[in-house]
């Protein structure tokens, strides 16, 4: 059983919980997730099975899409609704217009800088940030650039109980923290805020409507489960593909290096034969003019 299955993860479950349950359902230990999805977040979690576990890192690099709720007027330690409230301010009716919110969203579209939240799995000096946070230790966090491809408001701006609430849809690249994006939106409006709800709707070539819940999967006859798995090509669709002929495919399968192509291969590139992925190639830095296999699928 080899391939990728899109799981609609329920809230309250960790990504490791999903892997543990799927190993039992699929009767195999070769199961791996494609990046953690916080327990309180639901939605798309692609799971690699069998040989597809070899491409889990590449699936993680694909773009993602979320729908989120932003609440202004409340700041939390974790930047989401599940952390300790550390500060509140009263947001009066009409303090922000929809045009003002949209202008901030536009400014945060494109390449932006983010500082990972303290409650995150980013490692600093060999330890995860949330380990420091649980001990009450504040450490300097590395700022990084992330890509926001689309950021739009999907609801009216609502005022209630001294807070301002609205919904957004985000299409983004790897490493983006939507929690942090919510606080950046608040800062752009000159106030404080947090992400009060989040659902991932797209990841690794899967949309929410393509996914199945754990409970539903348990009801599928074992012999029929393989039909639900997508081929590894699904998880690599976001990468550049180069089709090769049969003689070249034989060289690849025997581990031989190839001459540089035109246009040149400058980054990890998927090599295909008869529409099937056979390898991932990279430039050979030690031998200019040649390219070599980083992974071969045989």
C-alpha positions in Angstrom: 0.0 0.0 0.0 1.8 3.1 -1.3 0.5 6.6 -1.8 -0.9 9.7 -0.1 -4.2 10.0 1.6 -5.9 13.3 2.6 -7.1 13.2 6.2 -9.6 15.7 7.5 -8.1 16.0 11.0 -10.6 16.6 13.8 -9.9 19.1 16.6 -8.3 17.6 19.7 -6.0 15.3 17.8 -2.3 15.8 17.2 -0.7 14.9 13.9 1.1 12.1 15.7 -2.3 10.8 16.9 -3.5 10.6 13.3 -0.3 8.6 12.3 -0.8 6.2 15.3 -4.4 5.5 14.4 -3.6 5.1 10.6 -0.9 2.6 11.3 -3.6 0.4 12.9 -6.2 1.0 10.2 -3.7 0.5 7.3 -1.8 -2.3 9.0 1.6 -0.8 8.3 4.2 1.1 10.2 5.3 3.1 7.1 3.0 6.0 7.7 4.1 9.6 8.1 2.5 13.1 8.3 3.5 16.0 6.2 4.0 18.7 8.9 2.2 19.2 12.2 -1.2 20.6 12.4 -2.0 22.0 15.9 -4.4 20.0 18.0 -7.0 22.8 18.1 -6.9 23.2 14.3 -8.9 21.0 12.0 -8.7 20.4 8.3 -6.4 19.0 5.6 -3.5 16.8 6.7 -1.9 14.8 3.9 -0.5 11.4 5.1 2.2 9.5 3.3 2.0 5.7 3.2 4.6 3.1 2.2 7.0 4.4 -0.4 5.4 7.8 -0.4 6.9 8.5 3.0 10.1 9.3 1.1 8.5 12.5 -0.3 6.9 13.8 2.9 9.5 16.6 3.1 8.5 17.7 -0.4 4.8 17.6 0.3 5.4 19.9 3.3 7.0 22.5 0.9 3.8 22.9 -1.1 1.5 25.9 -0.6 -1.3 25.8 2.0 -4.7 27.5 2.3 -6.6 28.4 5.5 -9.8 30.1 6.7 -9.3 31.9 9.9 -11.1 34.2 12.4 -9.3 37.2 13.8 -10.3 38.8 17.0 -9.1 42.3 17.9 -8.9 43.6 21.4 -7.5 40.5 23.1 -3.9 39.3 23.2 -2.9 35.8 24.3 0.4 34.1 25.1 0.1 31.7 22.3 -1.4 34.1 19.7 -4.5 31.9 19.5 -7.7 31.3 21.5 -6.2 28.6 23.6 -3.5 30.6 25.4 -3.5 32.7 28.5 -4.9 36.2 28.0 -2.1 38.6 28.6 -3.8 41.9 27.6 -7.2 43.3 26.6 -8.3 46.7 25.2 -11.9 47.8 24.5 -12.7 48.1 20.8 -15.6 50.5 20.2 -18.2 50.1 17.6 -17.0 51.4 14.2 -13.4 51.9 15.4 -12.2 50.1 12.2 -13.8 50.2 8.8 -13.8 47.4 6.4 -11.7 49.5 4.0 -9.0 49.9 6.8 -8.9 46.2 7.4 -8.6 45.4 3.7 -5.8 47.9 3.3 -3.8 46.2 6.1 -4.5 42.8 4.5 -3.1 44.1 1.2 0.1 45.4 2.9 0.6 41.9 4.4 0.3 40.2 1.0 3.6 39.1 -0.7 6.9 38.5 1.0 6.7 39.4 4.7 8.8 38.9 7.8 7.6 36.9 10.7 9.0 36.1 14.1 7.9 32.5 15.1 5.7 32.5 18.3 7.2 31.2 21.5 4.7 28.4 21.5 5.9 26.8 18.4 8.1 23.8 17.3 10.9 26.0 15.8 14.2 25.0 17.3 16.6 27.5 18.9 19.9 26.1 20.3 18.7 22.5 19.9 15.4 23.0 21.8 11.9 23.7 20.6 10.6 27.1 21.4 7.5 25.8 23.3 9.9 24.0 25.6 11.4 27.3 26.6 7.9 28.9 26.8 6.7 26.2 29.2 9.6 27.0 31.5 8.9 30.7 31.3 12.1 31.4 29.4 12.0 34.1 26.7 14.6 33.5 24.0 15.6 35.5 20.9 13.7 34.1 17.9 15.0 34.1 14.3 13.0 36.4 12.0 12.3 34.8 8.7 10.6 35.6 5.4 7.4 33.9 4.4 5.2 34.1 1.4 1.6 35.3 1.5 0.1 34.6 -1.9 -3.5 35.7 -1.1 -5.0 37.4 2.0 -8.6 38.5 1.8 -11.4 39.3 4.2 -14.4 36.9 3.8 -16.9 38.3 6.2 -18.2 41.6 7.5 -16.3 43.4 10.3 -18.3 42.7 13.4 -18.3 44.5 16.8 -19.4 42.8 20.0 -18.6 42.7 23.7 -15.8 45.2 23.3 -14.1 43.2 20.5 -13.8 43.3 16.7 -14.1 40.1 14.8 -13.7 39.2 11.1 -12.8 36.2 8.9 -10.0 35.9 6.4 -8.8 33.4 3.8 -5.0 32.9 3.4 -3.0 31.2 0.7 0.6 30.9 1.9 4.0 29.2 1.6 5.8 26.9 3.9 6.6 28.1 7.4 3.9 30.7 7.7 2.2 31.0 11.1 -1.4 32.1 10.8 -1.4 32.9 14.5 1.4 35.4 14.0 -0.3 36.8 10.9 -3.4 37.5 13.0 -1.3 39.5 15.5 0.4 41.3 12.5 -3.0 42.3 11.2 -3.9 43.7 14.6 -0.6 45.6 14.8 -1.3 47.1 11.3 -4.6 48.4 12.7 -2.8 49.9 15.7 -4.2 47.5 18.3 -3.8 43.9 19.7 -5.4 40.7 18.6 -5.2 37.0 18.1 -6.3 34.1 15.9 -9.6 32.9 17.4 -10.3 30.0 14.9 -8.5 28.2 12.1 -9.2 25.5 9.5 -6.7 24.3 6.9 -8.6 23.9 3.6 -5.8 22.9 1.3 -2.3 21.3 1.5 -0.1 19.0 -0.5 -2.4 18.9 -3.5 -5.4 18.0 -1.3 -8.5 20.2 -0.8 -10.8 19.7 2.2 -13.5 18.1 0.0 -10.9 15.5 -1.1 -10.2 14.4 2.5 -11.7 11.7 4.7 -12.1 11.6 8.5 -10.5 8.9 10.7 -14.0 7.7 11.8 -15.2 7.4 8.2 -11.9 5.6 7.1 -12.5 3.0 9.8 -15.7 2.0 8.1 -14.0 1.4 4.7 -13.3 -2.3 4.0 -9.6 -2.9 4.2 -9.4 -4.1 0.6 -10.9 -0.9 -0.7 -8.6 1.5 1.2 -5.9 1.4 -1.4 -8.3 3.1 -3.9 -8.4 6.1 -1.6 -4.6 6.7 -1.9 -3.4 9.2 -4.4 -0.1 8.5 -6.3 3.1 10.2 -5.1 2.8 12.5 -8.2 0.1 14.3 -6.3 2.5 15.4 -3.5 5.1 16.6 -6.0 2.7 18.6 -8.3 4.0 21.9 -7.1 7.6 21.1 -8.3 9.1 21.5 -11.8 8.7 18.3 -13.8 10.9 17.1 -16.7 9.9 14.2 -18.9 12.7 11.9 -20.1 12.9 9.2 -22.8 13.4 5.5 -22.1 17.3 5.4 -22.5 17.6 8.3 -20.0 15.2 6.6 -17.6 17.4 3.5 -17.7 20.4 5.7 -16.8 18.5 7.2 -13.9 17.4 3.9 -12.6 21.0 2.7 -12.6 22.1 5.8 -10.6 24.0 7.5 -13.4 24.5 11.2 -13.6 23.2 13.2 -16.5 24.3 16.1 -18.6 22.8 19.5 -17.6 19.5 20.1 -19.5 18.0 23.1 -21.3 16.5 25.0 -19.6 19.0 24.1 -16.8 18.0 22.3 -13.7 18.9 24.7 -10.9 16.9 23.3 -8.0 15.2 20.0 -7.0 13.4 18.8 -10.1 11.1 15.8 -10.6 12.1 13.5 -13.5 9.3 11.5 -15.1 8.9 8.7 -17.6 5.5 7.8 -19.0 4.0 10.3 -16.6 5.4 8.4 -13.6 7.9 9.9 -11.1 11.2 8.1 -11.3 13.6 10.4 -9.5 14.3 13.9 -8.1 17.5 15.5 -9.5 19.7 18.4 -8.4 22.8 20.1 -9.8 26.1 18.4 -9.2 28.1 21.1 -7.4 31.3 19.2 -7.7 30.9 18.6 -11.4 29.5 21.6 -13.3 27.6 20.6 -16.3 26.2 17.5 -14.7 23.1 16.8 -12.6 22.6 13.9 -10.2 19.8 12.1 -8.4 18.9 13.0 -4.9 16.2 10.4 -4.7 15.4 7.5 -7.1 12.0 5.7 -7.0 12.3 2.1 -8.1 
